[in-house]
Amino acid sequence: MPRAWNDSARSDTSRTDTSRTRTSRSRTHTPGAGPGDGVRIGDIVLRNRVVTSSSLLGYGVANAPLVPYGMSPVSLFVPLSAFGAVTTRTLTVEPREGHFTTQDRWPLRELPGLLRRYDTVLRRTDAGFVNAFGWCNVGIDAYLRDYYPRTRDQWTIISLGGFSAAEFVTLIDRVNAAVPAGDIAAVELNVSCHNVNFDFSTILQDVLDEAVPRSNHPVLLKLSPDYDYLRNAAQAARAGVAGLTAINTVKALRLDPRTGRPLLANRFGGLSGRAIKPIALRVIAELRDAGITLPVVGTGGIRTADDCREYFWAGADAVSLGSATWLASYPGYALAPLRGLAVRRLLRSVADHDARPLTSGVSHDRGGDAMIGSLRR
């Protein structure tokens, strides 16, 4: 169902999910100065339907502009304010080294050591990347104090991660205290990461019951194809979640063919990139087939306008650019200006389409071929 091509003024009143019956402070969110004349998907307002995935652009700003630690070099050639929203690295209650480091300033003489560290947490595979950074981040307080104020030209989705409902409640409360309602697009609950070696199914219901109603901002739940995503989506709908991100990375393993030892320090990691695009499309289609009507941000292997078309046909309302867009081999980053140009073109394609008025009588359930077909390559 090509849900993405709705008029920007629509409030998607056709969705009758049970989440509508639940009172939540996030429901008061209305378009403001942040997203401008953006698009609304359910209760979430975006500048446009293209957002960025968690972690690839760090905290939305770097402390070393010439070597943007924690941010893809491609980001130097794309205005981040042009995205529907920029999703932060997953933030925890306290600073967390994970399997990498929280250091965000690296003198040039230390770059060889930094690259060796990257080899233990990020590896290429045939059609993507396997990573296990383990939620390395500066912590929610440092982010809100030192980074968020410097990204006010952007529209933001703040990604949050914890190991208990109490931690998620604390994170929500701290975002509420620092960020007025309507000043960000949403918070995203990362309750599905494989890189921290924790079974999130043991806490998901408590997180939904305790953290979601406290949020002053719309809440996205990030789904994993390695958990029972249909059940998790139904739980989210009952809890009043505003939307779903589908999908998180897929649990994966790479071994040294000579020794049999894992290439990643954590052994297992999360597979992302072109390899998981068919999986993500399947998950989104199955969510729609199962009657899940919450807005969906589709992510996994997106690089072109044709990729966007596929996601919109599968049932996504917005798309998120991840490692397929932002990551490359080290020599490949020499082409970062060209990759940045491709991202700009993709943004224009989707934004131009959203700016077009609906044709009278067009069905959004089926038969949106003409609208999706006109999305420029």
Phi and psi in degrees as a GROMACS rama.xvg file:
@    title "Ramachandran Plot"
@    xaxis  label "Phi"
@    yaxis  label "Psi"
@TYPE xy
-78.6864  69.4562  PRO-2
-70.4268  -18.2676  ARG-3
-69.5441  -25.5753  ALA-4
-91.8898  57.4458  TRP-5
-99.3494  151.214  ASN-6
-58.879  140.931  ASP-7
-63.9246  -17.8456  SER-8
-88.6876  -9.92787  ALA-9
-69.9497  147.895  ARG-10
-107.553  14.4688  SER-11
54.2655  46.1267  ASP-12
-68.474  -10.558  THR-13
-69.8927  -20.0041  SER-14
-76.7823  127.234  ARG-15
-119.85  31.0739  THR-16
-58.6124  152.659  ASP-17
-61.8668  -16.8817  THR-18
-63.0431  -21.4912  SER-19
-67.9863  -23.2332  ARG-20
-86.0158  -5.49207  THR-21
-96.6081  131.607  ARG-22
-82.0402  127.603  THR-23
-143.482  142.405  SER-24
-62.6567  -24.1654  ARG-25
-66.9563  -17.5612  SER-26
-70.2547  -10.1307  ARG-27
-84.5351  -1.76686  THR-28
-65.5786  129.369  HIS-29
-134.466  158.243  THR-30
-57.6578  134.568  PRO-31
-134.018  -158.073  GLY-32
-64.3065  -30.0169  ALA-33
-56.8576  -63.7835  GLY-34
-83.8966  -2.54047  PRO-35
61.6232  -134.986  GLY-36
-91.3309  51.843  ASP-37
-72.2293  -168.698  GLY-38
-106.869  147.442  VAL-39
-109.062  127.301  ARG-40
-118.727  103.787  ILE-41
63.1964  -124.606  GLY-42
-95.088  3.82199  ASP-43
-103.133  130.495  ILE-44
-108.987  127.604  VAL-45
-121.348  156.838  LEU-46
-67.3665  -35.0596  ARG-47
-159.944  -174.845  ASN-48
-91.4385  13.504  ARG-49
-116.526  115.554  VAL-50
-116.436  178.018  VAL-51
-111.766  150.665  THR-52
-81.4112  156.472  SER-53
-58.81  142.831  SER-54
84.1448  -34.2758  SER-55
-64.1687  -27.0734  LEU-56
-117.078  27.4892  LEU-57
56.2209  -122.707  GLY-58
-103.54  11.9725  TYR-59
90.8647  -7.36044  GLY-60
-156.617  147.378  VAL-61
-112.997  153.467  ALA-62
-86.1575  -12.1711  ASN-63
-126.846  92.1999  ALA-64
-61.2272  -31.5376  PRO-65
-75.2506  -32.0686  LEU-66
-127.007  87.669  VAL-67
-73.8384  80.8623  PRO-68
-52.7093  135.307  TYR-69
79.3351  0.207155  GLY-70
-128.916  140.49  MET-71
-60.3352  136.25  SER-72
-57.9481  -24.2284  PRO-73
-61.3898  -28.0381  VAL-74
-65.5143  -18.3814  SER-75
-66.4352  -17.3018  LEU-76
-115.046  14.8671  PHE-77
-135.722  127.37  VAL-78
-70.6455  115.397  PRO-79
-65.7488  -21.5752  LEU-80
-68.9551  -11.5214  SER-81
-83.0695  -10.5326  ALA-82
-82.1136  156.504  PHE-83
-56.9057  -37.9708  GLY-84
-169.427  153.917  ALA-85
-108.944  122.379  VAL-86
-90.4187  130.805  THR-87
-75.5429  166.422  THR-88
-56.8311  147.529  ARG-89
-63.2964  128.69  THR-90
-109.123  139.896  LEU-91
-114.853  172.247  THR-92
-62.1437  -45.5105  VAL-93
-112.444  156.717  GLU-94
-55.1717  145.311  PRO-95
-140.268  123.392  ARG-96
-73.0355  -30.6281  GLU-97
59.2617  -134.733  GLY-98
-102.536  12.0303  HIS-99
-132.41  -107.666  PHE-100
-165.358  154.964  THR-101
-95.8468  -4.44044  THR-102
-60.6877  130.615  GLN-103
-124.123  14.4227  ASP-104
-133.155  123.268  ARG-105
-128.828  113.57  TRP-106
-60.6639  150.289  PRO-107
-56.2653  -34.6104  LEU-108
-66.573  -18.1044  ARG-109
-98.2277  0.933723  GLU-110
-62.0978  -37.5291  LEU-111
-58.3114  -39.301  PRO-112
-66.0538  -37.7411  GLY-113
-63.6135  -42.1995  LEU-114
-64.7927  -36.0543  LEU-115
-65.3895  -37.133  ARG-116
-62.5571  -42.5939  ARG-117
-58.7456  -34.7438  TYR-118
-62.19  -21.2202  ASP-119
-89.9626  -8.83073  THR-120
-128.55  -9.14391  VAL-121
-145.655  122.41  LEU-122
-135.789  142.053  ARG-123
-72.3137  151.795  ARG-124
-133.405  -176.428  THR-125
-56.1113  -37.8943  ASP-126
-138.703  42.2592  ALA-127
164.996  -150.387  GLY-128
-139.407  149.61  PHE-129
-116.108  126.84  VAL-130
-131.453  154.677  ASN-131
-150.432  70.5118  ALA-132
-76.4205  -24.3582  PHE-133
72.9035  35.7271  GLY-134
60.8092  36.4281  TRP-135
-65.3264  127.394  CYS-136
-164.925  163.924  ASN-137
-81.6742  -6.99711  VAL-138
95.5121  151.916  GLY-139
-62.097  -39.5097  ILE-140
-65.2461  -45.3929  ASP-141
-64.9583  -38.5736  ALA-142
-61.8346  -49.6468  TYR-143
-65.5179  -30.0772  LEU-144
-84.6148  -43.2017  ARG-145
-105.881  -21.035  ASP-146
-115.962  -50.3039  TYR-147
-53.2155  -43.6287  TYR-148
-61.225  -21.7393  PRO-149
-90.0461  2.17849  ARG-150
-120.267  24.6354  THR-151
-68.9329  -14.2489  ARG-152
-77.386  -15.4592  ASP-153
-93.1542  164.023  GLN-154
-106.619  130.088  TRP-155
-120.554  141.9  THR-156
-113.219  120.54  ILE-157
-94.3687  117.901  ILE-158
-86.609  131.195  SER-159
-123.454  140.563  LEU-160
-138.793  141.418  GLY-161
-157.934  173.93  GLY-162
-114.146  12.6181  PHE-163
-161.006  160.801  SER-164
-61.0916  -36.5188  ALA-165
-62.0237  -38.6706  ALA-166
-66.4967  -40.6651  GLU-167
-66.554  -37.1471  PHE-168
-61.7275  -44.148  VAL-169
-60.4501  -44.1103  THR-170
-62.5871  -45.5211  LEU-171
-60.6575  -44.4305  ILE-172
-62.0927  -38.7459  ASP-173
-71.8028  -36.0631  ARG-174
-65.7746  -44.2026  VAL-175
-56.0425  -42.4542  ASN-176
-69.2162  -29.9821  ALA-177
-99.2066  -23.1717  ALA-178
-125.352  112.108  VAL-179
-60.657  149.875  PRO-180
-56.152  134.391  ALA-181
91.8632  -4.61633  GLY-182
-91.4553  -9.31069  ASP-183
-134.655  164.937  ILE-184
-73.0641  -43.5844  ALA-185
-174.079  169.265  ALA-186
-110.391  143.577  VAL-187
-113.993  125.045  GLU-188
-91.6977  113.012  LEU-189
-90.2065  90.1899  ASN-190
-115.957  43.1146  VAL-191
-158.347  20.4393  SER-192
-82.6424  134.386  CYS-193
-87.5237  -10.4567  HIS-194
-89.0389  1.02154  ASN-195
-115.287  6.15841  VAL-196
55.1227  55.6304  ASN-197
-143.835  140.542  PHE-198
-90.0046  97.4416  ASP-199
-72.212  -15.1683  PHE-200
-63.6419  -20.0577  SER-201
-76.6323  -15.4849  THR-202
-122.983  -7.99213  ILE-203
-55.7827  -48.869  LEU-204
-62.5874  -40.8849  GLN-205
-64.9138  -39.0668  ASP-206
-61.3484  -45.2382  VAL-207
-64.2432  -42.1601  LEU-208
-69.829  -36.4324  ASP-209
-99.6038  -36.3456  GLU-210
-90.2387  -42.2853  ALA-211
-58.5193  -47.7612  VAL-212
-65.4029  -17.1268  PRO-213
-83.0768  -15.342  ARG-214
-75.3795  134.426  SER-215
-81.5386  -4.78692  ASN-216
-122.858  153.757  HIS-217
-55.9676  146.597  PRO-218
-115.996  128.66  VAL-219
-102.368  140.625  LEU-220
-109.321  127.653  LEU-221
-90.1218  122.006  LYS-222
-96.9363  147.433  LEU-223
-112.654  137.863  SER-224
-70.8928  -10.7667  PRO-225
-91.4146  -4.75919  ASP-226
-108.182  179.649  TYR-227
-80.4143  81.6593  ASP-228
-68.1992  -29.8771  TYR-229
-67.6125  -43.7259  LEU-230
-65.5311  -43.0165  ARG-231
-62.9486  -38.6053  ASN-232
-65.6313  -40.1278  ALA-233
-65.1393  -39.7779  ALA-234
-60.1219  -43.8499  GLN-235
-61.8744  -42.5708  ALA-236
-61.2589  -43.2085  ALA-237
-66.4932  -28.1957  ARG-238
-85.0304  -6.15224  ALA-239
90.0395  18.3827  GLY-240
-63.6071  144.059  VAL-241
-82.912  -23.0031  ALA-242
-174.605  175.349  GLY-243
-124.196  145.176  LEU-244
-107.338  123.311  THR-245
-135.991  113.426  ALA-246
-134.121  165.919  ILE-247
-75.7273  176.25  ASN-248
-64.693  162.398  THR-249
-101.754  131.694  VAL-250
-58.6877  130.636  LYS-251
-148.734  169.202  ALA-252
-145.06  137.978  LEU-253
-127.274  139.591  ARG-254
-122.418  150.152  LEU-255
-71.4894  119.106  ASP-256
-65.5274  -17.8421  PRO-257
-86.9504  -34.2561  ARG-258
-115.313  -18.3326  THR-259
78.9664  5.88006  GLY-260
-85.1665  146.583  ARG-261
-62.3401  141.788  PRO-262
-76.85  -25.6321  LEU-263
-97.1549  144.357  LEU-264
-60.43  -30.5828  ALA-265
-87.4336  2.42221  ASN-266
70.8783  -72.9096  ARG-267
-88.991  154.01  PHE-268
-145.683  -170.898  GLY-269
-108.33  124.918  GLY-270
-84.027  131.031  LEU-271
-135.289  174.336  SER-272
99.6699  -162.589  GLY-273
-57.2114  -30.6419  ARG-274
-61.5153  -29.3354  ALA-275
-99.4899  1.04558  ILE-276
-58.1334  -46.9538  LYS-277
-62.3081  -30.8931  PRO-278
-68.8396  -45.0918  ILE-279
-62.4662  -42.0967  ALA-280
-61.7481  -41.3856  LEU-281
-61.5797  -44.9398  ARG-282
-60.9491  -45.6983  VAL-283
-64.4789  -43.068  ILE-284
-61.6612  -40.2066  ALA-285
-68.4881  -34.5426  GLU-286
-60.1591  -45.5582  LEU-287
-66.9766  -41.1119  ARG-288
-62.3538  -29.8531  ASP-289
-83.053  -0.390823  ALA-290
88.6206  12.5107  GLY-291
-74.7807  120.964  ILE-292
-108.296  0.0256309  THR-293
-60.1448  147.843  LEU-294
-58.0696  144.527  PRO-295
-124.909  129.012  VAL-296
-96.3484  112.372  VAL-297
-89.5988  137.36  GLY-298
-148.749  145.208  THR-299
136.266  102.366  GLY-300
76.8117  19.509  GLY-301
-86.5506  127.913  ILE-302
-139.587  -25.3176  ARG-303
-129.369  171.065  THR-304
-63.972  -33.9615  ALA-305
-63.7777  -38.253  ASP-306
-59.2692  -43.5557  ASP-307
-59.729  -43.934  CYS-308
-54.8432  -47.3084  ARG-309
-59.5626  -43.6945  GLU-310
-64.9324  -40.7288  TYR-311
-66.668  -38.9337  PHE-312
-64.2995  -37.5717  TRP-313
-66.2685  -24.3689  ALA-314
129.434  5.91689  GLY-315
-75.3023  150.194  ALA-316
-99.3445  -22.6072  ASP-317
-150.342  165.927  ALA-318
-127.149  154.329  VAL-319
-126.834  129.999  SER-320
-89.9112  123.374  LEU-321
-119.282  -137.873  GLY-322
-65.3586  -28.6442  SER-323
-61.5346  -26.9251  ALA-324
-92.8866  -42.9757  THR-325
-97.2293  -21.1787  TRP-326
-103.414  150.998  LEU-327
-155.925  172.352  ALA-328
-67.0462  161.762  SER-329
-57.7046  -45.9695  TYR-330
-64.0191  -29.9518  PRO-331
-64.9419  -22.9057  GLY-332
-68.6268  -11.6555  TYR-333
-62.6808  -22.0967  ALA-334
-94.4022  13.0835  LEU-335
-54.376  -39.9034  ALA-336
-60.3451  -38.5284  PRO-337
-70.3905  -38.7165  LEU-338
-66.8258  -36.1816  ARG-339
-62.5341  -39.129  GLY-340
-63.2422  -39.4378  LEU-341
-64.1356  -38.4542  ALA-342
-65.103  -41.8336  VAL-343
-59.9831  -40.7236  ARG-344
-65.4258  -41.4512  ARG-345
-61.4405  -43.9155  LEU-346
-59.4624  -43.379  LEU-347
-64.4585  -39.3009  ARG-348
-59.9654  -48.9315  SER-349
-70.9878  -41.2477  VAL-350
-64.3765  -40.7923  ALA-351
-63.4042  -38.3144  ASP-352
-67.6823  -41.3484  HIS-353
-63.6075  -26.8788  ASP-354
-76.4902  -11.4612  ALA-355
-81.7065  137.106  ARG-356
-69.4523  152.675  PRO-357
-68.0371  143.759  LEU-358
-82.2018  132.791  THR-359
-56.8104  133.273  SER-360
89.6655  -3.60638  GLY-361
-71.0268  133.007  VAL-362
-88.5297  136.352  SER-363
-94.2055  -4.81888  HIS-364
-82.9811  -46.9118  ASP-365
-142.52  169.297  ARG-366
76.2741  26.4207  GLY-367
-93.3041  20.2759  GLY-368
-54.6955  -43.5301  ASP-369
-64.6216  -37.3633  ALA-370
-70.6326  -47.6263  MET-371
-67.7488  -36.389  ILE-372
-63.0598  -25.1465  GLY-373
-84.7538  -2.1474  SER-374
-65.5875  119.436  LEU-375
-68.9126  140.71  ARG-376
